[in-house]
């Protein structure tokens, strides 16, 4: 019989060998998954590019949604640079799709309708309402692309409205870039799957937004209530605002004060279909993981953001 000390050492050696074997096998599996992803992603990317060139925009949009979903589901075993390359490819193709839509299927000029409350019975008829704010125009030539927006021009949104009920639906939002700017006291409902969303210089507004396939940028806002689902969330120069979020990466804030977070909890008929088309994973939500670029101390929490206590969260949005 071996002494107990030698038996223990042998057992530890065997455990170490087993751990190394398992680690090696896991690495092999990870490499095989990565190789399979790269090959599959490349084939789908080429198919989308060919469909765009041929003008088959609806089929290209469907394949592009599948490409986004493939990338989202593969993040757990991909290297960081592979994820970054995949995101850049998807963003480029989404910009190409938007450009081709404008080139081949120019939209008719119209203004989005603002929802008006019905007058009570017996009251005097109201005068015709002022026209709703028109879609945000594309930036002038040479102005460059603003952070958080794709290379193509924004296709829909609202600007300059005050105390209005504003709404866009699935057909208006599908994989398009949305801009909300300089709104005052407005309530905005975005039911559908947008590509990107930019909320800029808004005051005292409530924004309820369905799933956004890529990024949301909130910039220069104050006293706002924002309900957002997206892959990436960046918040700049924003004060006294509450954000209910579903975000698959870590949210980022910069030059912000008194912003607070809670989990996304808005729902509407068709939201499950919109989440499916967006490629977002509903089971992955980092709503409480926030990186503050103005707070570098690792041993103390940032004073610029907080979590909304459960008893203080809004549960009904209608």
C-alpha positions in Angstrom: 0.0 0.0 0.0 1.2 3.5 -0.9 1.5 6.0 1.9 -1.5 8.3 2.2 0.7 11.3 1.2 1.7 9.6 -2.1 -1.8 8.6 -2.8 -3.0 12.1 -2.3 -0.2 13.5 -4.6 -1.1 10.9 -7.3 -4.8 11.8 -7.1 -3.9 15.5 -7.5 -1.7 14.7 -10.5 -4.5 12.7 -12.1 -6.9 15.6 -11.5 -4.5 18.0 -13.1 -4.1 15.8 -16.1 -7.9 15.5 -16.4 -8.3 19.3 -16.2 -5.8 19.8 -18.9 -7.5 17.3 -21.1 -10.9 18.9 -20.6 -9.4 22.4 -21.3 -7.8 21.2 -24.5 -11.0 19.6 -25.7 -12.9 22.8 -24.9 -10.4 24.8 -26.8 -10.7 22.5 -29.8 -14.5 22.7 -29.7 -14.3 26.5 -29.5 -11.9 26.7 -32.4 -14.2 24.4 -34.5 -17.2 26.6 -33.6 -15.3 29.7 -34.6 -14.2 28.2 -37.9 -17.8 27.1 -38.6 -19.1 30.6 -37.8 -16.6 32.3 -40.0 -17.4 30.1 -42.9 -21.2 30.4 -42.4 -21.1 34.1 -41.8 -19.0 34.6 -44.9 -21.5 32.7 -47.1 -24.5 34.6 -45.7 -22.7 38.0 -46.1 -22.0 37.2 -49.7 -25.6 36.1 -50.3 -26.8 39.4 -48.8 -24.4 41.4 -51.0 -25.6 39.6 -54.1 -29.3 40.2 -53.2 -28.6 43.9 -52.7 -26.9 44.1 -56.1 -29.8 42.4 -57.8 -32.4 44.7 -56.1 -34.1 41.8 -54.1 -34.4 44.1 -51.0 -37.0 42.1 -49.0 -35.1 38.9 -49.3 -31.8 40.7 -48.5 -33.5 42.2 -45.4 -34.6 38.8 -44.2 -31.1 37.3 -44.7 -29.5 40.2 -43.0 -31.8 39.7 -40.0 -30.6 36.1 -39.9 -27.0 37.2 -40.1 -27.5 39.5 -37.1 -29.1 36.7 -35.2 -26.2 34.3 -36.0 -23.7 36.9 -34.7 -25.7 37.5 -31.5 -26.0 33.8 -30.7 -22.2 33.2 -31.4 -20.8 35.9 -29.2 -20.1 33.5 -26.3 -17.4 31.5 -28.2 -16.0 34.2 -30.5 -12.9 36.2 -29.9 -13.4 39.9 -29.3 -12.0 40.9 -32.7 -14.3 38.4 -34.5 -17.3 40.0 -32.8 -16.1 43.5 -33.7 -15.6 42.5 -37.3 -19.0 40.8 -37.4 -20.7 43.9 -36.0 -18.9 46.2 -38.5 -20.0 43.9 -41.4 -23.7 43.9 -40.3 -23.7 47.7 -39.8 -22.2 48.1 -43.3 -24.8 45.9 -44.9 -27.6 47.6 -43.0 -26.3 50.9 -44.4 -26.2 49.4 -47.9 -29.7 48.2 -47.5 -31.0 51.6 -46.5 -29.2 53.2 -49.4 -30.6 50.7 -51.9 -34.1 51.2 -50.6 -33.9 54.9 -51.2 -32.3 54.3 -54.6 -34.8 51.7 -55.9 -37.9 52.5 -53.9 -38.1 56.2 -53.1 -40.7 57.0 -50.5 -43.5 59.5 -51.1 -43.2 62.7 -49.1 -45.5 62.8 -46.1 -45.5 63.9 -42.5 -46.0 61.5 -39.7 -49.4 61.9 -38.1 -49.5 63.0 -34.5 -52.1 61.2 -32.3 -54.8 63.7 -31.0 -57.2 63.2 -28.2 -60.8 63.1 -29.2 -62.9 66.1 -28.0 -65.6 65.3 -25.4 -69.2 65.1 -26.6 -70.9 68.4 -26.8 -67.8 70.5 -26.9 -67.0 73.0 -29.7 -65.1 71.5 -32.6 -61.4 72.1 -32.5 -59.6 74.0 -35.2 -57.5 71.8 -37.5 -54.3 70.8 -35.8 -51.0 72.1 -36.9 -49.1 69.6 -39.2 -47.1 67.0 -37.3 -43.3 67.5 -37.4 -41.8 66.0 -40.6 -39.3 63.3 -40.7 -35.8 64.4 -39.8 -33.9 65.4 -43.0 -30.5 63.9 -43.8 -27.4 65.9 -42.8 -26.1 68.3 -45.3 -23.2 67.2 -47.6 -19.8 67.3 -45.8 -21.3 67.2 -42.3 -20.0 63.7 -41.7 -21.7 60.9 -39.8 -22.7 61.6 -36.2 -21.8 59.1 -33.6 -24.5 56.4 -33.2 -25.9 56.8 -36.7 -25.3 54.6 -39.7 -23.6 55.7 -43.0 -27.0 56.1 -44.7 -29.4 59.1 -44.1 -32.0 58.7 -41.3 -35.3 57.6 -42.8 -37.8 58.6 -40.1 -38.2 60.4 -36.8 -39.5 63.6 -35.2 -38.0 67.0 -34.6 -39.0 70.2 -32.8 -42.4 69.0 -31.5 -43.8 70.2 -28.2 -46.5 68.5 -26.0 -47.4 66.0 -28.7 -48.3 62.3 -28.8 -46.1 60.8 -31.6 -46.0 57.3 -33.0 -44.3 55.2 -35.6 -45.4 51.6 -36.5 -43.6 48.4 -37.7 -43.8 49.2 -41.4 -42.2 52.6 -40.9 -39.5 51.4 -38.5 -38.3 48.1 -40.0 -34.5 48.2 -40.1 -34.5 52.0 -40.5 -32.5 54.6 -38.7 -34.6 56.8 -36.3 -33.8 60.2 -35.0 -35.7 62.1 -32.3 -34.4 65.6 -31.8 -35.3 68.7 -29.8 -38.6 67.4 -28.5 -40.3 69.1 -25.5 -42.8 67.3 -23.3 -43.6 64.7 -25.9 -44.7 61.1 -25.5 -43.2 58.9 -28.3 -44.2 55.3 -29.1 -42.0 53.4 -31.5 -43.6 50.0 -32.1 -41.4 47.9 -34.4 -37.8 46.9 -35.1 -35.5 49.9 -36.0 -31.9 49.6 -37.0 -30.5 52.4 -34.9 -32.0 55.1 -32.6 -30.6 58.5 -31.7 -32.4 60.7 -29.1 -30.8 64.1 -29.1 -31.5 67.3 -27.0 -34.9 66.3 -25.7 -36.5 67.7 -22.5 -39.3 66.2 -20.4 -40.1 63.4 -22.9 -41.2 59.8 -22.6 -39.9 57.5 -25.3 -41.2 53.9 -25.5 -39.2 51.9 -28.1 -39.3 48.4 -29.4 -36.2 46.4 -30.1 -33.4 48.2 -31.9 -31.0 45.8 -33.8 -27.8 47.7 -33.2 -27.1 50.9 -31.2 -29.0 53.6 -29.3 -27.3 56.9 -28.6 -28.9 59.3 -26.0 -27.2 62.7 -26.1 -27.9 66.0 -24.4 -31.3 65.0 -22.8 -32.8 66.0 -19.5 -35.8 64.9 -17.3 -36.6 62.1 -19.7 -38.1 58.6 -19.3 -36.6 56.2 -21.9 -37.6 52.6 -22.4 -35.1 51.0 -24.8 -34.0 47.5 -26.1 -30.8 47.3 -28.1 -27.4 45.8 -28.5 -25.4 48.8 -27.5 -26.4 51.9 -25.4 -24.3 55.1 -25.1 -25.6 58.0 -23.1 -23.8 61.4 -23.2 -24.5 64.8 -21.6 -27.7 63.6 -20.0 -29.2 64.7 -16.7 -32.1 63.6 -14.3 -33.3 60.8 -16.6 -34.5 57.3 -16.0 -33.8 54.4 -18.5 -35.6 51.1 -18.6 -33.3 49.0 -20.8 -32.7 45.6 -22.4 -29.0 45.7 -23.6 -26.9 42.7 -24.6 -23.6 44.6 -24.0 -22.6 46.9 -21.2 -24.3 50.4 -21.2 -21.9 53.3 -21.3 -22.4 56.8 -19.9 -20.2 59.9 -20.2 -20.7 63.4 -18.8 -23.9 62.3 -17.2 -25.5 63.2 -13.8 -28.4 61.6 -12.0 -29.3 58.9 -14.5 -30.9 55.7 -13.2 -31.6 52.3 -14.7 -34.2 49.5 -14.5 -34.9 46.5 -16.6 -37.0 46.9 -19.9 -40.6 46.1 -19.3 -42.7 47.6 -22.1 -44.9 45.3 -24.2 -47.2 45.6 -27.1 -48.9 43.3 -29.6 -46.2 41.9 -32.0 -43.2 42.7 -29.8 -42.0 39.1 -29.8 -41.9 39.1 -33.6 -39.9 42.4 -33.5 -37.4 40.9 -31.0 -37.0 37.9 -33.3 -36.3 40.1 -36.3 -33.9 42.3 -34.4 -31.6 39.4 -33.4 -31.5 40.5 -29.8 -31.4 37.7 -27.1 -34.2 38.3 -24.7 -32.5 36.1 -22.1 -29.4 38.4 -22.0 -29.9 41.7 -20.3 -27.1 43.7 -18.7 -29.4 46.5 -17.6 -27.5 46.9 -14.3 -23.9 46.8 -15.7 -23.0 50.4 -16.6 -19.5 51.8 -17.4 -19.0 55.4 -16.5 -16.2 56.9 -18.6 -15.9 59.8 -16.1 -15.4 57.5 -13.0 -12.2 55.5 -13.0 -12.1 54.5 -9.3 -12.6 50.7 -9.1 -13.2 50.5 -5.4 -16.1 53.0 -5.2 -19.3 53.1 -7.2 -19.9 56.0 -9.6 -22.1 58.8 -8.1 -23.4 59.6 -11.6 -25.8 56.7 -12.0 -27.9 54.4 -9.8 -30.5 51.6 -10.0 -34.2 52.4 -9.7 -35.6 50.7 -6.6 -38.1 48.0 -7.5 -41.0 49.7 -5.6 -40.4 52.9 -7.6 -40.4 51.4 -11.1 -43.1 52.0 -13.6 -45.0 48.8 -14.5 -47.9 50.1 -16.7 -47.1 52.3 -19.7 -50.6 52.7 -21.2 
